[in-house]
Amino acid sequence: MQRLTIARGINISAGRTASRLILSPPVSTLPARMASRDTAARRLAATAQHIRPYSALASTATSFPQTHEQIAQPQDTPWFVDNEFKASKADKWIDLHDPATNNLVTRVPQSTDAELRAAVDSAQKAFPAWRNTSVLARQQIMFKFVGLVRENWDRLAASITLEQGKTFADAKGDVLRGLQVAEAACGAPELLKGEVLEVAKDMETRSYREPLGVTAAICPFNFPAMIPLWCIPIATVTGNTLVLKPSERDPGAAMILAELAQKAGFPSGVINIIHGAHRTVDFLLDAPEIKAISFVGGNKAGEYIFSRGSANGKRVQANLGAKNHAAVLPDCNKNHFLNAVTGAAFGAAGQRCMALSTLVMVGETKEWLPELAERAKALHVNGGFEEGADLGPVISPESEQRIKSLISSAEEEGATILLDGRNFKPEKYPNGNWVGPTIIANVKPHMKCYTEEIFGPVLVCLNVETLDDAIEMINSNEYGNGTAIFTKSGSTAETFRRNIEAGQIGINVPIPVPLPMFSFTGNKKSIAGGGANTFYGRPGINFYTQQKTVTAMWSSADAISQKADVAMPTHS
């Protein structure tokens, strides 16, 4: 059995324990809605054998991959245009490997120029009719789409586990958080209602929300279902058409969603899917037909997308990097803190923009870190299809090496590696991209492990003496996606809430991502250019629509008036 080492010679088995921790986002509404890992495993075992040769589209709601075994004949990923899946004529392909084994899963095309143009042309052609489809008719299609996503929930999750590496339970959470946005989009008739006001005698002003036209979405690897499900429902229910580029690292879930959209009754051209890397992104940024772009990913790419897209006159919303802090106060519920942070820091192998990656230990709480290390040590790291796995591999060998180099840099700069996951490898999957849970203590703000986003199962811990020190440290960081505080004091929590500079704040909640009736709300360098990042909720509706106001006068005197009034009106 693999073993990890806690500093000062403490050793604890890294294998399974009887009290495994659930690592799905610890929002209070989620656990009741998600099956337990054991239930998920039984459901997987009851399905048909995994698909050979593999294709996300060859799977079904009841038959989908369930192992990490090598695929005998991997199939190429198609693209989607005019409501049809088509084989790409690309001459450049991107190999996609199972992160647990690095076995080939599929090849993803770099879409040709003709394919990119065809997708935009299809969306442009479909827009007039879709725009003129009533919101109630669009709502009915969305109801069907939601039902199909629920029916294919396990299938979508299995695709994520195979291509991205998440545990099956965590992949189901990925689908759920997107599904909730699709469910909320069914309320579009309420969200799209305009306003009217009689502004003068016989005169009224009305406001309308109208679609923009062709929109685009550039999606990240870490949430292969959730981010497409942020974009597809809100963009289309408001009357826009959409060209979506899933991550070239794991497009399978997006392809399944395209199939389900087709079955739900979306007309031809309303949703199109293209593939590729930089060239595809540049095409979307430059295509004049595209009016708005949504992006989730890293800062370098996001700032480029925001600048180039904005320069071309497009609306751009871009969620970028993060360094999410939690301030830990001595009066907090210690056991709750230990469990919550263990899940929030290491769930999804830390590959979440809202992962709680940084602790600010106030006063004596720094003495709790060895106990936190013990709980992290007990997490079961394994292939995502394995029963009881708490977290899986990171996405690629390059990510693995980058994460390990940042851990090493902390050691070189004088921090303490309290729990070291650099040498971890499960016996069954020695060729995967593995980093075990890692805790770095005594970190200083100048250290590289603090200034850079690690995006792996690594928790960095800094020490301060007071709440004011914690607030100052957190606000000094350039990122502002989310933050949390652990305390039993209402006044302390309120002081933190008023003074902290972050978009999403959790009070005894480690990952405070709001549900779809609100919106995702980052801050500072976690959003590009200070622009909008309003993917869902009413702000999401506003992003995907253009407001129009109409002021009309229907004079009651017109029928009998014989003389024009040339003076400016003086009455109200």
C-alpha positions in Angstrom: 0.0 0.0 0.0 1.3 3.4 -0.9 2.2 5.6 2.0 2.6 9.4 2.3 4.8 11.1 4.8 3.8 13.8 7.3 6.7 16.0 8.5 8.3 15.0 11.8 8.0 11.3 11.0 4.3 10.8 11.5 3.0 8.1 9.1 -0.5 7.3 8.3 -1.8 4.9 5.7 -3.0 6.5 2.5 -5.5 3.7 1.8 -9.2 3.6 2.3 -10.7 4.1 5.7 -14.2 3.4 7.1 -15.0 7.0 7.3 -14.3 8.3 3.7 -15.0 11.9 3.0 -17.3 13.0 0.2 -15.5 15.6 -2.0 -18.3 16.9 -4.1 -18.9 20.7 -3.6 -20.0 21.0 0.0 -23.0 23.2 -0.6 -25.8 22.2 1.7 -28.2 21.3 -1.1 -25.9 18.9 -2.8 -25.3 15.8 -0.6 -29.1 15.0 -0.5 -29.2 15.1 -4.3 -26.2 13.0 -5.0 -26.0 9.2 -4.7 -23.3 7.9 -2.3 -20.2 6.4 -3.8 -21.3 3.0 -2.8 -24.7 3.5 -4.5 -23.0 4.8 -7.6 -20.6 1.9 -7.7 -23.6 -0.6 -7.5 -25.3 1.3 -10.3 -22.2 1.1 -12.4 -21.8 -2.6 -11.7 -25.4 -3.2 -12.9 -24.9 -1.6 -16.3 -23.6 -3.2 -19.4 -19.9 -3.7 -20.0 -17.9 -0.6 -21.0 -18.0 0.4 -24.7 -15.5 -1.1 -27.1 -14.5 0.7 -29.3 -15.0 3.8 -27.2 -17.0 6.7 -28.4 -19.0 9.0 -26.1 -21.8 8.8 -28.6 -21.7 5.0 -28.7 -22.7 5.0 -25.0 -26.3 5.1 -23.8 -28.2 6.0 -20.7 -27.7 2.4 -19.4 -24.5 1.4 -21.2 -21.3 3.4 -20.7 -17.7 3.0 -19.8 -17.0 1.8 -16.3 -13.4 0.7 -16.2 -10.0 2.2 -17.1 -9.0 -0.8 -19.3 -7.3 -0.1 -22.5 -9.6 0.6 -25.4 -8.9 -1.7 -28.4 -10.0 0.6 -31.1 -10.5 4.2 -30.0 -12.8 6.2 -32.2 -12.2 9.8 -33.4 -14.4 12.5 -31.9 -16.8 14.0 -34.5 -18.0 17.6 -34.7 -21.7 18.7 -34.7 -23.3 21.0 -37.2 -26.9 21.3 -38.6 -28.1 18.9 -36.0 -25.7 16.2 -37.4 -22.5 14.5 -36.1 -19.9 14.5 -38.8 -16.5 13.0 -39.2 -13.9 15.8 -39.3 -11.6 16.1 -42.4 -8.9 17.5 -40.2 -5.2 16.9 -40.9 -4.2 17.7 -37.3 -5.4 15.6 -34.4 -5.0 15.9 -30.6 -4.6 12.6 -28.7 -6.8 12.3 -25.6 -5.5 10.0 -22.9 -7.2 8.5 -19.8 -5.5 10.4 -16.9 -5.5 7.3 -14.8 -3.5 5.2 -17.3 -2.4 7.5 -20.1 -4.0 5.0 -22.5 -5.4 6.5 -25.7 -9.2 7.2 -25.4 -10.0 9.2 -28.6 -8.5 11.6 -31.1 -9.9 15.2 -31.1 -9.7 17.1 -34.4 -8.3 20.5 -34.9 -11.4 21.6 -36.9 -10.6 22.8 -40.4 -11.3 26.3 -41.6 -14.2 25.0 -43.6 -15.7 23.3 -40.6 -15.3 26.4 -38.4 -17.0 28.5 -41.0 -19.8 26.0 -41.5 -20.6 26.0 -37.8 -20.9 29.8 -37.7 -22.9 29.9 -40.9 -25.3 27.3 -39.5 -25.8 29.3 -36.4 -26.3 32.5 -38.3 -28.8 30.8 -40.7 -30.8 29.4 -37.7 -30.9 32.6 -35.7 -33.9 34.5 -37.4 -36.3 31.6 -37.0 -35.1 30.7 -33.5 -35.3 34.4 -32.4 -38.9 34.4 -33.6 -39.8 31.2 -31.8 -41.9 32.1 -28.7 -40.2 31.9 -25.3 -42.9 29.4 -24.3 -41.9 27.1 -27.2 -38.2 27.4 -26.3 -39.2 26.6 -22.7 -40.9 23.4 -23.7 -37.7 22.3 -25.5 -35.7 23.1 -22.4 -38.0 21.0 -20.3 -37.3 18.0 -22.6 -33.6 18.7 -22.5 -33.5 18.8 -18.7 -35.3 15.4 -18.6 -32.8 13.9 -21.0 -29.8 15.2 -19.1 -31.3 13.6 -15.9 -31.9 10.3 -17.8 -28.3 10.3 -19.0 -26.7 11.5 -15.8 -24.6 8.4 -15.2 -23.5 8.3 -18.8 -22.3 11.9 -18.7 -20.5 11.2 -15.5 -18.8 8.1 -16.9 -17.5 10.1 -19.8 -16.0 12.7 -17.5 -14.3 10.0 -15.3 -12.7 8.4 -18.4 -11.6 11.6 -20.1 -11.0 14.0 -17.3 -10.1 11.7 -14.3 -12.7 12.7 -11.7 -14.2 10.1 -9.5 -17.6 8.9 -10.6 -19.3 10.5 -7.6 -17.6 13.8 -8.2 -18.4 13.7 -12.0 -22.0 13.3 -11.1 -21.7 16.5 -9.1 -20.2 18.2 -12.2 -23.3 17.2 -14.1 -25.6 18.3 -11.3 -24.3 21.8 -11.0 -24.9 22.3 -14.7 -28.2 20.6 -14.7 -29.4 23.1 -12.0 -28.7 25.9 -14.4 -30.7 24.2 -17.2 -33.6 23.7 -14.7 -33.4 27.4 -13.8 -33.4 28.3 -17.5 -36.9 26.8 -17.7 -38.0 29.9 -15.8 -37.1 32.2 -18.8 -40.6 33.5 -19.3 -40.4 35.2 -15.9 -36.8 36.3 -16.4 -37.5 37.8 -19.9 -40.5 39.9 -19.0 -40.1 43.6 -19.8 -41.4 46.6 -18.0 -43.8 49.4 -18.8 -44.4 52.8 -17.4 -46.8 55.6 -18.4 -44.3 58.5 -18.5 -46.7 61.3 -19.5 -50.2 61.7 -20.6 -50.9 59.3 -23.5 -47.2 58.3 -23.5 -45.6 55.1 -22.2 -42.2 53.5 -22.3 -41.7 49.8 -22.6 -38.5 47.7 -22.2 -37.8 44.5 -24.0 -35.0 41.9 -23.8 -34.0 40.6 -27.2 -31.4 38.0 -28.2 -28.0 39.1 -29.5 -27.6 36.6 -32.4 -24.8 34.1 -32.7 -22.9 33.5 -29.4 -19.9 31.3 -28.6 -18.6 29.4 -25.6 -15.0 28.3 -24.9 -15.1 25.7 -22.2 -12.4 24.4 -19.8 -11.2 20.8 -19.1 -12.0 20.8 -15.4 -15.8 20.9 -15.7 -16.7 19.1 -19.0 -20.4 19.1 -18.4 -21.1 22.0 -16.0 -19.7 24.8 -18.1 -21.4 23.7 -21.3 -24.6 23.5 -19.2 -24.0 27.0 -18.0 -23.9 28.2 -21.6 -26.2 26.1 -23.7 -29.4 26.7 -21.7 -29.1 30.4 -21.0 -27.8 31.3 -24.5 -30.5 29.4 -26.3 -33.5 29.9 -24.1 -33.0 33.7 -24.6 -33.2 33.2 -28.4 -29.6 33.1 -29.4 -27.8 30.4 -31.3 -24.5 28.9 -30.0 -21.2 27.7 -31.3 -19.5 25.7 -28.5 -15.9 24.7 -28.3 -15.4 22.1 -25.5 -11.9 21.5 -24.2 -9.8 19.4 -26.5 -8.8 17.4 -23.4 -12.3 16.0 -22.7 -15.0 16.8 -25.2 -17.1 13.7 -24.6 -19.6 15.2 -22.3 -20.3 18.1 -24.6 -20.9 15.7 -27.5 -23.4 13.8 -25.4 -25.1 17.1 -24.6 -25.4 17.9 -28.3 -27.0 14.5 -28.9 -29.5 15.2 -26.1 -30.2 18.7 -27.4 -31.0 17.2 -30.8 -33.4 14.7 -29.2 -35.0 17.5 -27.1 -36.1 19.3 -30.3 -33.6 22.1 -30.7 -33.8 23.1 -34.4 -30.9 22.6 -36.8 -28.2 25.1 -36.3 -29.2 26.4 -32.9 -26.3 24.4 -31.2 -23.1 23.6 -33.1 -19.8 22.1 -31.7 -16.4 22.6 -33.1 -13.0 21.5 -31.8 -9.4 22.5 -31.5 -7.0 24.8 -29.7 -5.6 28.2 -30.4 -6.6 28.4 -34.0 -10.2 27.6 -33.2 -10.3 30.2 -30.4 -8.9 32.9 -32.7 -11.5 32.1 -35.3 -14.3 32.6 -32.7 -12.8 35.8 -31.5 -12.6 37.2 -35.1 -15.8 35.9 -36.7 -17.9 39.0 -37.2 -21.2 37.1 -36.8 -20.4 36.2 -33.2 -21.8 38.8 -30.9 -20.8 37.4 -27.4 -18.3 35.0 -26.0 -18.2 33.1 -22.7 -14.9 31.7 -21.4 -13.7 29.8 -18.3 -10.1 29.1 -17.8 -6.7 30.5 -16.9 -5.6 34.1 -16.8 -3.2 34.2 -19.7 -5.8 32.8 -22.1 -8.7 34.6 -20.6 -7.1 38.0 -20.7 -6.1 37.4 -24.3 -9.7 36.3 -25.2 -11.2 39.4 -23.4 -8.8 41.8 -25.1 -9.1 40.4 -28.6 -12.9 39.7 -28.4 -13.6 43.2 -26.9 -11.5 44.8 -29.6 -13.7 43.1 -32.2 -16.8 44.6 -30.6 -18.0 41.4 -28.8 -19.4 41.0 -25.4 -17.0 38.9 -23.4 -17.5 37.2 -20.0 -14.4 35.4 -18.7 -13.9 33.6 -15.4 -10.2 33.2 -14.8 -7.8 32.0 -12.1 -8.1 32.0 -8.4 -6.4 31.7 -5.1 -9.3 31.1 -2.7 -8.5 31.7 1.0 -10.1 30.6 4.2 -9.5 32.5 7.4 -9.6 30.1 10.4 -10.5 31.6 13.8 -9.8 29.8 17.1 -13.5 29.9 18.1 -14.7 27.9 15.0 -16.1 24.4 15.1 -12.8 22.6 14.7 -14.2 19.3 13.5 -16.4 21.0 10.9 -13.4 23.0 9.7 -11.2 19.9 9.4 -13.8 18.0 7.4 -14.9 20.9 5.2 -11.4 22.0 4.2 -10.2 18.4 3.5 -13.0 18.1 1.0 -12.7 21.6 -0.5 -9.0 21.5 -0.9 -8.5 18.1 -2.4 -11.8 17.3 -4.1 -11.5 16.9 -7.9 -7.7 16.7 -7.3 -7.8 20.4 -6.6 -8.6 21.2 -10.2 -11.5 23.6 -9.5 -11.4 27.4 -9.8 -13.2 27.5 -6.5 -11.0 24.9 -4.7 -10.1 26.1 -1.3 -6.4 26.2 -1.9 -5.1 28.6 0.8 -5.6 28.7 4.6 -4.9 31.7 6.7 -4.5 30.3 10.2 -5.3 32.9 12.9 -3.5 32.6 16.2 -3.4 29.2 17.8 -5.2 27.5 14.9 -1.9 26.7 13.2 -1.5 24.0 15.8 -4.4 22.1 14.1 -2.5 21.4 10.9 -1.2 18.0 11.9 -4.8 16.8 12.5 -5.7 18.2 9.1 -2.8 16.3 7.5 -4.1 13.1 9.1 -7.5 13.5 7.6 -6.1 14.4 4.2 -3.8 11.4 4.5 -6.8 9.1 4.9 -8.3 10.1 1.5 -8.3 7.3 -1.1 -6.5 8.3 -4.3 -7.3 6.0 -7.2 -8.8 5.6 -10.6 -12.2 7.3 -10.8 -14.1 4.1 -11.5 -12.7 2.4 -8.5 -15.1 1.9 -5.6 -14.4 4.3 -2.7 -12.0 6.6 -4.6 -12.0 10.1 -3.1 -9.9 11.8 -5.7 -8.4 10.7 -9.0 -5.4 11.8 -11.1 -4.7 15.2 -12.5 -5.4 15.9 -16.2 -2.0 15.4 -17.8 1.6 14.5 -17.2 2.4 18.2 -17.8 0.0 19.2 -15.0 1.5 16.6 -12.7 5.1 17.9 -13.3 4.0 21.6 -12.9 2.3 20.8 -9.6 5.3 18.9 -8.3 7.7 21.6 -9.3 5.6 24.2 -7.3 5.7 21.9 -4.2 9.5 21.6 -4.6 9.8 25.4 -4.9 8.1 25.8 -1.6 10.5 23.4 0.0 13.4 25.3 -1.5 12.1 28.7 -0.3 11.8 27.5 3.3 8.2 26.3 3.8 7.4 23.0 5.5 6.0 20.1 3.5 3.7 18.8 6.1 2.1 16.2 3.9 3.9 15.2 0.7 2.1 13.6 -2.2 4.8 13.9 -4.8 5.7 10.2 -4.8 2.3 8.7 -4.7 1.2 6.2 -7.3 -1.6 3.5 -6.9 -0.3 0.0 -7.6 -3.1 -0.6 -10.2 -2.4 2.5 -12.2 1.4 3.2 -12.2 1.3 5.1 -15.4 -1.3 7.8 -14.5 -0.8 11.4 -13.6 -0.7 11.2 -9.8 -0.2 13.7 -7.1 -1.4 12.8 -3.6 -2.9 15.3 -1.1 -0.2 17.8 -0.1 -0.1 20.4 2.7 2.5 23.1 2.8 2.8 24.9 6.1 4.7 28.1 7.2 4.2 29.7 3.8 5.1 33.3 3.2 3.3 35.7 0.8 6.4 36.0 -1.5 6.7 32.3 -2.1 6.0 30.9 -5.5 3.5 28.3 -4.2 1.4 31.2 -2.9 1.7 33.7 -5.8 0.8 31.1 -8.5 -2.3 29.1 -8.9 -1.3 25.5 -8.3 -4.5 23.8 -9.6 -3.8 20.5 -7.9 -4.4 18.7 -4.6 -2.1 21.1 -2.7 -3.1 23.3 0.3 -0.8 26.2 1.3 -1.1 27.5 4.8 0.0 31.0 6.1 0.0 32.2 9.7 -1.2 35.5 11.1 -2.1 36.8 14.6 -5.4 38.6 14.2 -8.5 38.8 12.0 -7.4 42.2 10.7 -4.1 40.6 9.6 -6.1 37.9 7.8 -8.3 40.4 6.0 -5.3 42.4 4.9 -3.4 39.4 3.6 -6.4 38.1 1.7 -7.2 41.5 0.1 -3.5 41.9 -0.9 -3.8 38.9 -3.2 -4.5 39.7 -6.8 -7.3 37.1 -7.1 -10.8 37.4 -5.8 -13.0 34.5 -6.9 -14.1 33.3 -3.5 -13.1 33.2 0.2 -14.4 31.7 3.4 -14.2 32.2 7.1 -14.6 29.6 9.9 -16.0 31.1 13.1 -18.9 30.9 15.6 -19.0 34.6 16.0 -21.7 36.5 14.0 -19.9 39.8 14.5 -16.6 38.4 13.4 -18.2 36.9 10.3 -20.0 40.2 9.5 -16.7 42.2 9.9 -15.1 39.8 7.5 -17.9 40.0 5.0 -17.9 43.8 5.0 -14.2 44.2 4.5 -13.1 41.3 2.3 -12.5 41.8 -1.5 -13.9 38.7 -3.1 -17.0 37.9 -5.2 -18.2 34.8 -3.3 -17.9 34.6 0.4 -18.6 31.5 2.6 -19.3 31.7 6.3 -18.5 28.2 7.5 -19.0 27.1 3.9 -15.7 26.3 2.1 -16.9 26.5 -1.5 -19.6 29.2 -1.6 -20.6 29.0 -5.3 -24.2 30.3 -5.5 -27.0 28.3 -7.0 -28.5 29.3 -10.3 -31.0 31.8 -8.9 -28.0 34.0 -8.2 -24.9 34.1 -10.4 -21.2 33.4 -10.3 -19.5 36.5 -8.9 -15.7 36.8 -9.1 -13.6 39.8 -8.4 -10.2 41.4 -9.2 -8.0 39.3 -11.5 -10.4 36.3 -11.3 -12.4 38.1 -14.0 -10.9 39.5 -17.2 -10.7 43.3 -17.6 -13.1 44.0 -14.8 -15.8 42.7 -17.2 -19.0 40.8 -16.6 -18.9 37.2 -15.4 -22.5 36.5 -15.1 -23.1 33.1 -16.6 -26.5 32.3 -15.0 -29.3 33.8 -12.9 -30.8 37.1 -14.0 -27.4 38.6 -14.7 -26.8 35.7 -17.1 -30.1 36.5 -18.9 -28.9 40.1 -19.2 -25.5 39.1 -20.6 -27.2 37.1 -23.4 -29.8 39.8 -24.3 -29.9 43.3 -25.5 -32.3 45.7 -23.8 -34.6 47.7 -26.1 -36.9 50.5 -24.9 -39.8 51.9 -26.9 -41.5 55.1 -26.1 -44.8 55.6 -27.8 -47.5 58.3 -27.8 -51.1 57.5 -28.7 -52.8 60.8 -28.3 -56.4 60.7 -27.1 -56.9 64.0 -28.9 -55.8 62.7 -32.3 -59.3 61.9 -33.5 -60.6 65.5 -33.0 -57.4 67.6 -32.8 -57.3 70.3 -35.6 -54.1 72.1 -34.5 -50.6 70.9 -33.9 -48.9 71.9 -30.6 -45.4 73.1 -31.4 -44.3 74.0 -27.9 -42.3 71.7 -25.7 -44.6 69.8 -23.3 -44.9 71.4 -19.8 -47.4 69.0 -18.3 -46.7 65.7 -16.6 
